[in-house]
Structures are given as C-alpha cells and as structure tokens.
C-alpha cells in the first residue's frame, strides 16, 4: 500500500512515517515545513527506497493535484495542522486557515483524484484529530465517539470544523473516510513548546518550570509510538465513516506529571538539588479545559488495539531520548516562540 501522509515531518506525523516504512508501506511525506516541522524527525527512513518527500502546503491545490497524480497513493492520512493551543489564542487566523481551509482544499483534491481513478474500493482518507473537540470534563466520566462537540479554544474549534468537513465529504460525496480523535501525545521528537519537553528542557537548564494555575488540569497521556500504531490499525481495518477515540489510559494531573518527570531526571541526570524545586506556578491560560479522558472501548473491541506503554515507562523513554539527543532540540531553540510564554491574553491577529 502506498500511503500519503500530510504533516509527516511533525511530531505525530513523523512517528507514523517511521512506523509505516518499517511495516512495509510505501510512504509519501507531504509537509510545508512550518516552524514545528523538522526533517531530522524522519532521518532514519529518508534513504529508504519506500520513502519520498514532497515540500508542499495543503492549502495549495495545484501542488496537491500534482503530488496525487505523481504518486498515486492508495490512502491519505491527514495530520497536517496547527496544533498549539497557546499559539491559537495569540493568532487564531492561522489555525482557521490551515486546519479548516487547508482541510477543505485537501478534501477537494483527494475527492477529485479518487473519482478520476474510478472510486477504487480500497481507497481510504484518514483524518486525525484531537479529544479537545469535545470540550472539558468534570472529575468523572469519559469522552466517547458520541460525546457532543464543545470546543473551547480557537485550536479545538478549528479541529472540530475540520472533523465536520470530513464527515460531510463522506456523507455527501461518498469519500471513503475513517476518523480518529486522540488524547495528549508525548514522546521522542516532540517540539519543545509542549508541556513534556518544556519540563525536561527547563529542568536541564536549571530554569523555572512553569505550571499553569495550580496544576490540577487532568490529561490522558498517549505515547506517540502507540498512537502511530493505532492510526495504522484504523487505516487498515477501521469501518468506513466510523470515528475511533484513541487514548493512552494514563490519566494524570499536570502537577503530578511534572513531578514524575522531575523524579526521572533526578535519577538519570541528578543535579545539586531535586529538580522539582524549579516548579513555578504561573497564571492560567484563558479557556483552560479542566479534564480530558477518553473511553477507548470502540477501538479495543472492534479492532483489538490498546496502548502498550505505561505512563511511567513512556516518560522514562522520553526523558532518556532528550538526554541522548541534545543536537536535535538545541537546533530548534531559536525557532519562533520557543521558550516564550504564549497565549496569555491573545491578539487580534
């Protein structure tokens, strides 16, 4: 099977690319190489004859048509997106442009390609989304595939809109789609603006580790390589028109997650004092959802998939990866926004 992955130089996309090549797929990686993308993420497979790279933007219809015609993929997995909530607060326009208009442009290009090819039965369009489209949970309960959408940030609203577009293209035009919504990912190659890499790198630098509010916000944490495996499972065996929630079954309060990372660093890279002394509580971000938690019953029951990596094991792997790969993250330190507090009050952009 030849798979076209959009956003394949990003964090989750590159994990999919690496795993797909190992599993015998031919892979075309389409990426615009915006600030959070890095071709070093796919260096392990870049020389493989089953891998090809296309530098293009999903908003560029002519480029999409050219790439689809050149490579003739059997499936498209759509991961390209603006994804950082704090950045969406400061500049929501980019999120609407990429996540909504870009998804629309891609859907139209893929629909034309699929129809011109005679609507091949085995074709799939896999749209990858987030649990943030469901809004915020209280102290109990779980998101299911039937949970009503209630996005609370410009990022989650833009992803909710893209989810609805994909569903509509399936119902209206018959485009064969599968959809997934995942919990918070973490692991190697995570761009250093998200919580886990921020904690690791701030601790290594002996700098204050910022925790929003009182750290009571709860997330379900999914190791990125588990997520990649789940995505390829849904691509191959998911029911058309069906949505699957992918969770790590690893809930933790932010403050507890930060302390666990600090404890791992105390073990692997001890400092003169425990790393958790660096924890600093800062003003919360606007619209900060209290809790996300996924019920992964559908993917477990229908497709036999469940996560294989516990949170403690995954965090230790992740910390060790950052310790062993300083050249990767040091090269990203000067990119826009890295190391800065974003999303405090927003702007009119």
Secondary structure, DSSP 8 states (H G I E B T S, - for coil): -EEEEETTTSHHHHHHHHHHHHTT-EEEEEE---TT--GGGGTTTTT-TTEEEEE--TT-HHHHHHHHHHH--SEEEE------HHHHHH-HHHHIIIIIIIHHHHHHHHHHHHHHTT--TT-EEEEEEEGGGG----SS--B-TTS-----SHHHHHHHHHHHHHHHHHHHH---EEEEEE-EEESTT--TTSHHHHHHHHHHHT--EEEETTS--EEEEEEHHHHHHHHHHHHHH--TT-EEEE--S-EEEHHHHHHHHHHHHHHHS--SS-GGGGEEEE---TT--SB--B--HHHHHHH-------HHHHHHHHHHHHHH-HHHHHTTTTSTTTTS---SS----
